[in-house]
Amino acid sequence: MALGLGVLMVIIFMVTVSSGLSSSGYDMSTDLNGLDDASKNAIGFFNPIIALTIVLIVVAAVLAFVIFFVAGILKFPKESMKFIAGFVVLLIIFGIAYATSSEETSGRLTGIVEKFQVSGGTLKFINGGILVTILLCFAAAAMIVVSEVRNAFK
C-alpha cells in the first residue's frame, strides 16, 4: 500500500509539473533557478504535490501513533502504564518549565518577537520547551555515565 501510494504521488508530481511547465511556456530542460523573481512567484504547479505530501505525512503519523499506541496498551498493559507514567512526569516537568518561563523580550529577541508577532504565551511555551529539552539532554548524558559506571563494575 505504501509503495503504491508513493508511486501514485510520483505520478501526480510528474503530471502536475510537466503540464504546469508546458502551460507556462517552459519545457523540462528549463532552469527555473535562472528565472526572475516575478516569474518564480507565478509558478504554482509544485503546490498541489507539496500539500498532498504534507497531508499524507500528517495522516500517516497520526494513524501510526494511534494504532501502535492503542495496540501497545492492549498487548502490554503493565509496560504501557510505565510509559504513561513517564509521559505524565514529562508533562509535569514541562508545566513547571512553562510556569517559570518569563515573557522577556530583550536584546535580539525583541526584533524577532515583533517581526513574527509572537505573543507572550507562545514565547513562554517556546521557552518551556527549550528548558525541557536542555533538561532531557542533561538527563540523557547523566544516564549514559551512570550506566557505563554500573556496567564497569558488573
PyMOL commands that set and color helices and strands:
alter all, ss='L'
color gray80, all
select helices_A, chain A and resi 2-23+32-34+37-42+47-75+77-100+108-116+120-152
alter helices_A, ss='H'
color red, helices_A
deselect
rebuild
show_as cartoon
